């Protein structure tokens, strides 16, 4: 090139084309790699296991076969320990009463061979049992009277022919009067037996100590059962066993339940720990005290430090389907992790767990 010659100017379009074909792909590739690494590290990289934030749970069961009279709580309602959440009434104690009558007959037959004092006490116990039977019959009669009154009120609105309506109303009125009379007569009988029992209670002297001890022990056990059945005729109050939230109500008022049936489920507001399950093959051998990185699964992934507080000694089935998406049942080694102090976790929340190996412990070969 001669000194007096100027370099050939390169058009701007050629320069832009050079940047577009040579420099820009390298920049895009580099930025894509950086973003991929960041996403993989913060959001995409799989956790070692998924844990569930666990809180104390409790179920409230019916102590006897009963009818639910009233429910004083609602789902997602906060309750305190001791609060009344439902009221029940025992449905039919007649079977228990029949068993008591049989046992009382056996004791009565034994008492006939004894002295007058024993027979007197046995008659008193028999009168108590008869009084209890009549109280049960009175409860049934009162319920029948209420149903008859409801039927009679329903016939007041009948709009059929005058002859048919009058006949239905008359039958309902007669049934109501009969049920009311039966309930009144049974009430009088129950009151009379109750007064007689109080009179005998004051007149009967106890059997001297050390005499007929086996017979007295059987009699005391029978008295305790009679009193228990008598109390079952009253409303049974179910109380909350702990502070928490009512998370589930299995039954409603008016339904009948069997003894031991779960009626309510309560969950504490504050969680206790995080529960997770390690599947085989283990990425590492878990041990108490190991550091755990806890990450939330929300829109903003928050992280906190925790530690392993308990490790199971045997494999257990993973019951929560959120912890194993597959349809095949799975088992895992349960571990419990402490709650990170900087994270506000809710009971039932799912979190990601990464267990860090102890730096001073060499991996097994």
MARKE-283253 format. One record per residue (C-alpha): residue in one letter; x, y, z. Coordinates in steps of 0.2 Angstrom, whole numbers, plus 5000, padded with zeros to 4 digits. Example, Ala and Ser with C-alpha at 12.3 -4.5 7.8 and 13.67 -1.06 7.14 Angstrom:
BEGIN
a506249785039
s506849955036
END
This chain:
BEGIN
x500050005000
x500750174995
x500850305009
x499750424999
x498450294998
x497050295012
x496450125018
x494850065011
x493350115022
x492349965029
x490549995029
x489549995045
x488449855039
x489949745037
x490549785054
x488849745062
x488849585052
x490549535059
x489949575077
x488349475074
x489249325066
x490849315077
x490649405093
x488749395098
x488649205097
x490149195110
x489349325121
x487649235121
x488449065124
x489449135139
x487849215146
x486849065143
x488048955153
x488149075167
x486249085168
x486148895167
x487348875181
x486348995192
x484648915188
x485348745191
x486148795208
x484648885215
x483148815207
x483348665196
x484648555205
x483748405214
x483748405233
x484448255242
x482648225249
x481048315252
x480448345270
x478748385278
x478648515291
x477848415305
x476748475320
x475948385335
x474248305330
x472948235340
x471248145337
x469748155348
x468747995349
x467047945356
x467347855373
x465647755371
x464347715358
x463347875357
x462348005348
x463148175344
x462048305352
x462948465348
x464648515340
x465348675347
x466848695335
x467148715316
x468448675304
x469948785305
x469448845321
x470648885335
x470348795352
x471248785368
x471548635379
x470048595389
x468848685378
x467148585375
x467148545356
x465648425356
x464248345367
x463748165366
x462348055374
x462647865376
x461447785364
x460847615371
x461547555388
x460247415389
x461547275385
x462647335399
x461147335410
x460747155406
x462447105410
x462347195427
x460747115430
x461446935427
x462946975439
x461747045452
x460646895451
x462146785455
x462646895470
x460846895476
x460846695475
x462446695485
x461746825497
x460246715501
x461346595509
x462046725520
x461446835534
x460046965534
x461247115532
x461947045516
x460247015509
x459747195514
x461247265505
x460847155490
x459047215489
x459747395490
x460847365475
x459447275465
x458347435468
x459747545462
x459847445446
x457947445444
x458047635446
x459347645432
x458347535420
x456847645423
x457947805419
x458447725403
x456547685399
x456147865404
x457447935392
x456647825378
x454947885383
x455448065382
x456148045365
x454647965359
x453548105366
x454648235357
x454448135340
x452548125343
x452448315346
x453448345330
x452248235320
x450748325328
x451448495323
x451748435305
x449948375303
x449348555307
x449948605290
x449048465280
x448048535266
x447248385259
x445348345260
x444548395277
x444148215281
x445848145278
x446748295287
x445548275302
x445948095303
x447848115302
x447748255315
x446748155327
x447948005326
x449448115329
x448548195343
x448148035351
x449947975349
x450648135357
x449448115372
x449947935374
x451747975373
x451648115385
x450648005398
x451947865397
x453347995400
x452448065414
x452147895422
x453947845420
x454448005428
x453447975443
x454147795445
x455947865443
x455647995456
x454847865468
x456247745466
x457547885469
x456647935485
x456647755491
x458447735487
x458947885497
x457947815512
x458747645511
x460447725509
x460347815526
x459647665535
x460847525529
x462347515539
x463947455531
x464647275533
x466047275546
x467847275539
x468647105537
x467047015534
x466446935518
x467847025509
x467746935492
x465846975492
x466147155496
x467447175483
x466247105470
x464847215476
x465947375475
x466447335458
x464647315453
x464247485461
x465547565451
x464847495435
x463147555440
x463747725443
x464647735427
x463147685417
x462147805427
x463347945422
x463247895404
x461447945403
x462048125406
x462848225392
x464648175388
x465748325385
x467248305373
x468648425377
x470148475366
x471648385372
x472848525367
x472948695360
x472848695341
x471648705326
x470248595321
x470848525305
x469548395301
x467748355308
x467248175303
x465448175310
x464048295312
x462648325325
x461348195325
x462448055319
x462747895329
x464547835332
x465347685340
x466547675354
x468347735349
x467747815333
x468747975328
x467748125328
x468948275327
x470748295321
x471748435329
x473448505324
x474648615334
x474948785326
x476848785329
x477848645320
x479048535330
x480248475317
x480448415298
x480248235294
x481048155278
x481447985271
x483047935264
x482847805249
x484147675244
x485547695239
x486047825252
x487047965245
x487847965263
x487647885279
x486447995290
x487048035308
x486348145322
x487148315321
x487448325303
x487148495295
x485648515284
x485248645271
x483348675271
x482548765256
x480748815254
x479748775238
x478948945236
x479049075223
x480549145232
x481649005238
x482249045255
x483648945263
x484148905281
x485348795291
x484748655302
x485348485309
x484848305310
x484148275327
x483548095325
x483847945313
x482747795312
x483347625315
x482247535302
x481447575286
x479647635286
x478247655272
x478147835265
x476347865268
x476248045262
x475948045243
x476848215241
x478448135247
x478447995233
x477548045217
x477547875210
x476047755212
x477147615218
x477247605237
x478947655244
x479947645260
x481347745267
x482447775282
x481547915292
x482548055299
x482048215309
x482748385306
x482748535317
x481848695311
x482948835304
x482748985315
x482749105301
x481249025291
x479449035296
x478748865291
x476948805292
x476448625297
x476248515282
x477348625271
x478548535260
x480448585259
x482048525251
x483348455262
x485248435257
x486248345271
x488048395272
x489348265277
x490348285292
x492048365287
x493048255300
x492248095294
x492948005280
x491747915268
x491647735269
x492447635255
END
